[in-house]
Amino acid sequence: MDVGEAQAELKRLLSRVRPAELPKLLDWIRTSELDELLVDNRRVILQSIADDLRGSLPPDAMLPSETTAHHKMQQRARPTVHVDCFLYDEEQVDSLCERGVMSRTYCLSCGSHRTAPLDFISHSFSISELHFLFQNVLPDLTGRMLVDVGSRLGAVLYGGYVYSSASQLIGLELSEEFVRLQNDVLHKYKLTDRVQVLHADVCTQDTLLQNADVLIMNNVFEYFMEPSQQIRAWRFIMQNFRRRGSLLVTVPSLQESLSALQEVLQPSWVEELPVDYVYLGRDTDPDALKQIHLYRVI
């Protein structure tokens, strides 16, 4: 049912409540029990979006055109596979392993029983991490514009829609295929009133960066650009994302990203803010939460 139908149904329900019981029901509506139900519904929406996207992507959620990412993963010291955390939680990964679609281990010597765990990497936040990002890391975003650099499947945009009051959620994505996937989701779930995806290189978006209130960068450059391109992008961002008080969220930390490129963090650009790494339940990876860093432009 749509909103109008839900409102009419709720009015009909309230009209059937005995007058003496109505204050108790209204008091119950104001309690956290209903809030918890709404939070669960937000999660259900995100899970439904993830279900749709899984049907449009291979198990590793990577496109054949992502040649640079494939090559860089092959160059890692330990065998590494991509598992998109927005699409697959731990139980779903276990299910894929049981069906032989995915493995958590690799053979140390062909034909033997000696195995070692594979490294998993994700370029998306999980649903629990999105909840943490918008409910614990970032402040109230009412009236603010958030930009996600390298929006990929759109997880940050969908999470921002259901978990925040941001007035604008804008994704920047280089892959035309991922832009199409995101737009399909936006139209199916009617999110276009606050969400927009641009098929664009961040280095062409100086005005957008200059007006953004929040910038999200989750594993955005390392696997998709050569070092010289990464340095160019970082310098462009440091030059244009300058409005005092604006917030920057990165995974991993700025220091880790820039030191790998032997690039120096511009002095007097940002200050790191403390993050309360709260426990959000058994389906949350505490180590993954600690990779989320928050900065403020000074």
Buried (B, 14 or more C-beta within 10 A) or exposed (E): EEEEEEEEEEEEEEEEEEEEEEEEEEEEEEEEEEEEEEBEEBBEBBEEBBEBBBEEBEBBBBBEEBEEBBEBBEEEEEBBBBBBBBBBBEEBBEEBEEEEEBBBEBEEEEEEEEEEEBEBBBBBBBBBBBBBBBBBBBEEBEEBBBBBBBBBBBBBBBBBBBBBEBBBBBBBBBBEBBBEBBBBBBEEBEBEEBBBBBBBBBBEBBEBBEBBBBBBBBBBBBBBBEEEBBBBBBEBBBEBBBEEEBBBBBBBBBEEBBEEBEBEBEEEBBEBEEBEBEEBEEEBBEEBBEBBBBBEBE
